[in-house]
Amino acid sequence: MVLQGGRDYQVTVEDDLARWRAGLPDAAVWSYPADDHLFFPGAGPSTPDSYREPQHVDATVVADLADWLARQ
């Protein structure tokens, strides 16, 4: 399972997601366009300072992970 935040500036959709797909061709891959590296939802570019703000992991990520685990 590979999860990718669309606003992640450390591991980016543009630079890294294709490599994950190529290296793990049988993996389930999900992308969450509004999420940063920690899967916190937001708008605009994420920054290191945004990680300091208390937030919750995107509920969709939690649900997708739980569903995937239940199927394993």
C-alpha positions as CSV (number, residue, x, y, z in Angstrom):
1,M,0.0,0.0,0.0
2,V,1.3,3.4,-1.0
3,L,-0.4,6.6,0.1
4,Q,0.6,10.0,-1.3
5,G,-0.3,13.5,-0.1
6,G,-0.8,15.8,-3.0
7,R,0.5,18.8,-1.0
8,D,3.6,16.8,0.2
9,Y,6.7,18.8,-0.6
10,Q,9.1,16.1,0.7
11,V,7.8,13.2,-1.4
12,T,6.0,14.7,-4.3
13,V,3.4,13.4,-6.8
14,E,5.4,14.9,-9.6
15,D,8.8,13.5,-8.7
16,D,8.2,10.3,-6.7
17,L,4.8,8.7,-7.2
18,A,5.7,7.2,-10.6
19,R,8.8,5.6,-9.0
20,W,6.7,4.1,-6.3
21,R,4.3,2.7,-8.9
22,A,7.2,1.3,-10.9
23,G,9.0,-0.2,-8.0
24,L,5.9,-1.7,-6.4
25,P,3.7,-2.6,-9.4
26,D,1.4,-4.8,-7.3
27,A,0.9,-2.3,-4.5
28,A,-2.4,-0.5,-4.0
29,V,-1.7,3.2,-4.6
30,W,-3.9,6.1,-3.4
31,S,-3.3,9.8,-3.7
32,Y,-5.0,12.5,-1.5
33,P,-4.7,15.8,-3.3
34,A,-5.5,18.1,-0.3
35,D,-3.1,16.3,2.1
36,D,0.4,17.1,3.2
37,H,3.3,14.7,4.2
38,L,1.5,13.9,7.4
39,F,-1.9,13.4,5.7
40,F,-3.2,16.6,7.2
41,P,-5.7,18.2,4.9
42,G,-5.4,21.8,3.9
43,A,-5.1,24.3,1.1
44,G,-2.2,25.8,-0.7
45,P,1.4,24.7,-0.4
46,S,2.4,23.0,2.9
47,T,5.4,24.2,4.8
48,P,7.5,22.9,7.8
49,D,5.6,25.4,10.0
50,S,2.3,23.8,9.1
51,Y,3.4,20.6,10.8
52,R,3.5,22.5,14.1
53,E,-0.2,23.2,14.1
54,P,-2.3,20.5,15.9
55,Q,-4.4,18.6,13.3
56,H,-5.9,15.3,12.6
57,V,-5.1,12.8,9.9
58,D,-7.5,13.1,7.0
59,A,-10.5,10.8,7.9
60,T,-10.6,9.5,4.3
61,V,-7.0,8.2,4.7
62,V,-7.9,6.5,8.0
63,A,-11.0,4.9,6.4
64,D,-9.1,3.8,3.3
65,L,-6.3,2.3,5.4
66,A,-8.9,0.4,7.6
67,D,-10.7,-0.9,4.6
68,W,-7.4,-2.1,3.0
69,L,-6.3,-3.8,6.2
70,A,-9.6,-5.5,6.6
71,R,-9.2,-7.0,3.1
72,Q,-5.7,-8.4,3.8
